[in-house]
Amino acid sequence: MNSILTIIFIVLYVYTLTTTISVLLLENRNPVKSLSWVLVLLFLPGLGLFLYLIFGQNFRKQKSISKKSLRFAANRPHVSFDIDRLNSDLMDNNQVNLIRMLYTNSDSKAYPNNKIEILSDGKTTFDAMFNAINNAKNHIHIEFFIFGNDKISNTLRELLIQKARNGVRVRMIYDYWGSFFLSRLYLQSLREAGVYLKPFLPLQLRFGRSKINYRNHRKILIVDGEVGFTGGLNVADRYIFGNALGMWRDTFVRFEGSVVHGLQQLFLMDWYFVERKLISDPKYYPIPKKFDSNLVQIAISGPDTQWESIMQGIASAIMSATRYVFIHTPYFIPNDVVENCIQMSSMSGVDVRIMIPARSDSRLSDACTFSYMGRLLEAGVKVYRYTEGFLHSKAIVIDDFISIVGSANLDERSFNQNFEVNAFIYEEKTANRLKELFFRDMQNCEELTIEAWTNRKRKQKLKESFARLFSPLM
């Protein structure tokens, strides 16, 4: 009897494994990523299948969490710039093509005449956000990957409770896993005060239907439809008081003007995802004031988009450069497209500089990141390692005109798996501000030379090569 059950189990397992590999291959993913999963499935019997069902399924292909139709169903504002009016008199042809591509791949409208303020440290950022919340009269929409159960997060909680009790409509989205350690008391106190609170993709026990690997990494705050914020910072003490890595250096951006409508639309789409309630009241899109002469696009990507929109936007922006590309990123684990664009840009004579942390919050990521440095240095890219704390900023500035600030890291997780948002800003003033901050941060860096990289210890090289094997899955 036992032998019969064993045979039945083996047959069922082989059938399941074969079917899973067939589905994986038919998805036509990147061959390296597909091969990585095939090897996991073959050499980790049982465990490999479990890991694939939890982490490996491609929900973009399955379109099981697509919101494309919702974008057309929503009552969208009509304050954006007419893409057809773009021409080489306004900007370089490559920049025009970038704007058109983002409009095509993620429906990213170009919003004109905005007031833009770059925020470069935790205290300034939280002061600006809390000031906006204090001045809220109608509504507050807030969405972050991490709300830390700490001092700054509790200060925010008290502000939201106060505004909700005063009649301001407060909606809050938190990522279930990113904010996993929020206490029940924290959440309960918000709900009791009248805050509309929803987790993003909470744990589901349906085996094979898990979306645990797809997280909402976006950071958004909108107040009264008039003031908006986005960037790379989370709500946590480490951005003000530091931690074992030191002070966390990040970049956020504060907007007024028509682009706030773009952030508002994104939040309300995410709210529909968690609440299944479509909100399209015109009061959430007040007529915007006009400020400076500029354009801003709110680009999104994730399992809810058809294309790897932000990755494509970053690659196209880098290839549009004629003078310089300066990049802040805490995790540099690029795919072939972005890596090749960076190398080609540098080899064509563009001044390409990448700033990464000397040490991050993930040793595996650090080792994997370092494995990419050799080819960059050989291509002439200048690499700087930030030593004054942890560089968590995700910002790119190009040719005194294009600025990219948002939540997306330069890694596979941000390009493919996480829900992300990046602002693409077309304005000289903002670009000059980001360039100034990059040069300031260089004073707290050590430059990585090709000699230092070549002469590192063999043990370190092996560690990096091992970590590199996991790059398609990170």
Order of alpha helices (4+ residues) and beta strands (2+ residues): alpha-alpha-alpha-alpha-alpha-alpha-beta-beta-alpha-beta-alpha-beta-alpha-beta-beta-beta-beta-beta-alpha-beta-alpha-beta-beta-alpha-beta-alpha-alpha-beta-beta-beta-beta-beta-beta-alpha-beta-alpha-alpha
